[in-house]
Amino acid sequence: MTLAIPESLHKVMKKHSEVKWTEVARKAIESKAKELELDNKAWRNYALKHALEDWTDADELIKY
């Protein structure tokens, strides 16, 4: 993966070569991915709960 960053940010990063910027980026990406998965799971559970309450036809439930 290649990231495009503004020159001003690149200058700051170069000043702090002691920081493992790849690790910082990896952790940020991992954190966002987990957040998205949790949000997706919450919405899916909400939708499924309401689907189970509202649908009486098993075929409709299987489509979901």
trRosetta pair geometry for C-beta under 8 A, 3 or more apart (Angstrom, degrees):
i j d omega theta_ij theta_ji phi_ij phi_ji
3 25 6.6 -126 -30 -137 158 147
5 9 4.7 -100 165 83 112 128
5 10 5.6 140 97 -58 111 86
5 13 7.6 52 111 -12 157 143
6 9 4.8 92 63 8 83 102
6 10 7.0 -145 99 -7 43 89
7 10 5.3 -54 -147 35 36 117
7 11 6.5 42 154 -24 66 100
8 11 5.8 -49 -154 28 31 114
8 12 7.0 30 150 -15 61 102
9 12 5.7 -53 -154 35 38 111
9 13 6.3 38 149 -20 68 106
10 13 5.6 -54 -148 37 33 113
10 14 6.4 35 153 -22 66 104
11 14 5.7 -52 -149 33 31 112
11 15 6.7 34 151 -22 62 103
12 15 5.7 -54 -156 30 34 114
12 16 6.8 1 156 7 66 109
13 16 6.3 -77 -151 52 31 91
13 19 7.4 -104 -148 70 70 122
13 21 5.6 35 -153 -89 120 147
14 17 6.7 5 -168 -63 40 90
16 19 4.7 25 135 3 107 115
19 24 6.5 15 165 -34 112 132
20 23 4.0 39 109 14 113 118
20 24 6.8 157 93 -18 62 82
21 24 5.2 -47 -146 34 41 116
21 25 6.3 41 155 -18 69 103
22 25 5.8 -55 -150 39 30 110
22 26 6.2 33 151 -21 65 107
23 26 5.5 -51 -142 36 32 113
23 27 6.3 31 158 -18 65 105
24 27 6.1 -58 -150 37 26 108
24 28 6.4 25 153 -18 62 110
25 28 5.7 -57 -148 37 31 112
25 29 6.2 28 156 -17 66 107
26 29 5.9 -58 -148 38 29 109
26 30 6.1 28 155 -19 65 109
27 30 5.6 -54 -142 39 30 112
27 31 6.1 34 156 -23 64 107
28 31 5.8 -53 -147 34 28 113
28 32 6.5 25 155 -15 62 107
29 32 5.9 -57 -148 38 30 108
29 33 6.2 32 154 -21 65 108
30 33 5.7 -55 -146 36 30 113
30 34 6.4 30 156 -18 64 105
31 34 5.9 -55 -150 35 29 109
31 35 6.4 32 151 -21 63 107
32 35 5.5 -53 -148 35 33 116
32 36 6.4 33 154 -19 66 105
33 36 5.8 -54 -149 36 30 111
33 37 6.4 30 153 -18 64 106
34 37 5.7 -55 -147 37 32 111
34 38 6.3 32 155 -18 66 105
35 38 5.9 -56 -149 36 29 109
35 39 6.4 28 154 -17 64 107
36 39 5.7 -54 -146 37 31 112
36 40 6.1 32 154 -20 65 108
37 40 5.6 -54 -144 38 30 112
37 41 6.2 31 155 -20 64 107
38 41 5.7 -54 -145 37 30 111
38 42 6.3 33 154 -21 64 105
39 42 5.7 -55 -149 34 30 111
39 43 6.4 25 155 -14 65 106
40 43 5.9 -57 -149 39 30 108
40 44 6.2 30 153 -20 65 109
41 44 5.6 -54 -143 37 31 112
41 45 6.2 31 157 -19 65 106
42 45 5.9 -55 -148 37 28 109
42 46 6.3 30 153 -20 63 107
43 46 5.6 -53 -146 36 32 114
43 47 6.2 29 156 -17 66 107
44 47 5.8 -56 -146 39 29 109
44 48 6.1 28 156 -18 65 110
45 48 5.7 -55 -141 39 29 110
45 49 6.2 34 157 -24 64 105
46 49 5.9 -54 -151 32 26 112
46 50 6.6 15 156 -8 62 108
47 50 6.0 -63 -150 43 30 104
47 51 6.0 33 152 -24 67 109
47 64 7.6 -171 136 -164 109 128
48 51 5.4 -52 -141 36 32 114
48 52 6.3 33 158 -20 65 103
48 64 7.1 148 -106 139 73 138
49 52 6.0 -57 -153 34 26 109
49 53 6.6 22 151 -16 62 108
50 53 5.5 -54 -146 37 37 112
50 54 5.9 17 161 -7 70 115
51 54 6.1 -68 -139 47 26 98
51 55 5.3 -1 176 0 70 121
51 60 7.9 -158 -171 130 102 100
51 61 6.5 131 146 -116 113 76
51 64 5.4 51 -160 -84 163 171
52 55 6.8 -51 -108 45 19 93
52 61 7.2 59 -95 -119 63 121
55 60 4.7 -148 -151 96 129 126
55 61 5.3 161 109 -64 143 85
55 64 7.9 -148 -16 -18 164 135
57 60 4.4 79 80 2 101 108
57 61 7.2 -178 95 -9 55 83
58 61 5.5 -55 -152 36 40 113
58 62 6.3 42 152 -23 70 103
59 62 5.7 -51 -148 33 33 112
59 63 6.7 41 151 -25 63 100
60 63 5.7 -49 -155 26 35 115
60 64 7.2 37 149 -22 62 99
61 64 5.8 -51 -161 26 38 113
